């Protein structure tokens, strides 16, 4: 979405997330449109999150990590941990803008060929470690 907003002028994205399951939420040919929702209820009442929800959750968690890291770095500005946090944030943002945004195109589906899952796992671990260092 960041790329779409920056390079193509996207202003907003709308998703419909309420679902009242009347048929099989995993079968698109039950006389209804695809049952796109945050979560579906199983027969025993458990909530089963959609793949889209998990993708959004991961992105929101990444955003929350960066916001938390930035806030803690500002609260402890003269520490080595704050300097390390600033470097992590600035390096990741610079990489995002200069490298990642230019490496894929809208509609491209093979994200893992460009950036394997370990790439984001490593970033998340580094951000979590930096947050913990600032909390000490």
SVG drawing of the C-alpha trace seen along z (x, -y; Angstrom):
<svg xmlns="http://www.w3.org/2000/svg" viewBox="-27 -13 53 41">
<polyline fill="none" stroke="black" stroke-width="0.4" points="0.0,0.0 2.9,-2.4 4.2,-1.8 0.7,-2.3 0.2,-5.5 3.6,-6.9 4.0,-6.0 0.4,-5.8 -1.4,-8.3 -3.6,-5.8 -5.6,-7.8 -7.3,-5.0 -8.2,-1.3 -11.6,0.0 -12.2,3.5 -15.4,5.1 -14.9,7.2 -18.2,8.2 -19.3,11.7 -22.6,13.5 -21.8,17.0 -24.9,18.5 -23.1,21.2 -19.6,22.6 -17.2,19.7 -14.5,21.7 -16.5,22.6 -17.1,19.8 -19.8,21.6 -22.5,21.8 -24.6,19.2 -22.8,16.3 -19.8,14.1 -16.6,15.2 -16.9,14.8 -14.2,12.4 -14.0,11.5 -11.5,11.0 -12.5,14.2 -15.0,17.0 -16.7,18.9 -16.2,22.6 -19.1,24.9 -17.7,25.1 -17.5,21.3 -13.8,20.9 -12.7,17.9 -10.6,18.8 -8.7,15.8 -8.6,15.3 -5.2,15.2 -5.9,11.5 -6.3,10.7 -3.0,12.4 -1.3,10.4 -2.8,7.1 -1.9,8.1 1.7,8.7 2.0,5.3 0.3,3.6 2.6,5.3 5.6,4.1 4.3,0.6 3.7,0.8 7.3,2.1 8.7,-0.9 6.5,-3.4 7.4,-1.9 11.1,-1.8 11.0,-5.5 9.1,-6.6 11.5,-4.8 14.5,-6.2 13.1,-9.7 12.5,-9.0 16.2,-7.9 18.0,-10.1 21.5,-10.0 21.9,-6.3 23.8,-3.8 20.5,-1.8 18.7,-4.9 21.5,-5.5 21.3,-1.8 17.5,-2.1 17.8,-5.2 20.3,-3.5 18.0,-0.5 15.0,-2.7 16.9,-4.9 18.6,-1.9 15.3,0.0 13.4,-3.1 16.2,-4.0 16.4,-0.4 12.6,-0.3 12.5,-3.5 15.6,-3.1 15.7,0.7 12.5,2.5 10.0,0.0 11.9,0.3 12.3,4.0 8.6,5.1 5.7,4.0 2.0,3.9 0.4,7.2 3.6,9.1 2.8,12.2 6.1,13.9 7.2,11.8 9.3,14.5 11.6,14.7 12.6,11.1 12.5,11.1 12.3,14.5 10.3,14.8 13.5,14.8 14.1,11.2 11.2,9.9 11.8,12.3 15.3,11.0 14.0,7.4 11.3,8.2 13.9,9.9 16.3,6.9 13.4,4.4 12.3,6.5 15.8,6.7 16.2,2.9 12.9,2.3 14.0,4.6 17.4,2.8 15.6,-0.6 13.3,0.8 16.2,1.8"/>
</svg>
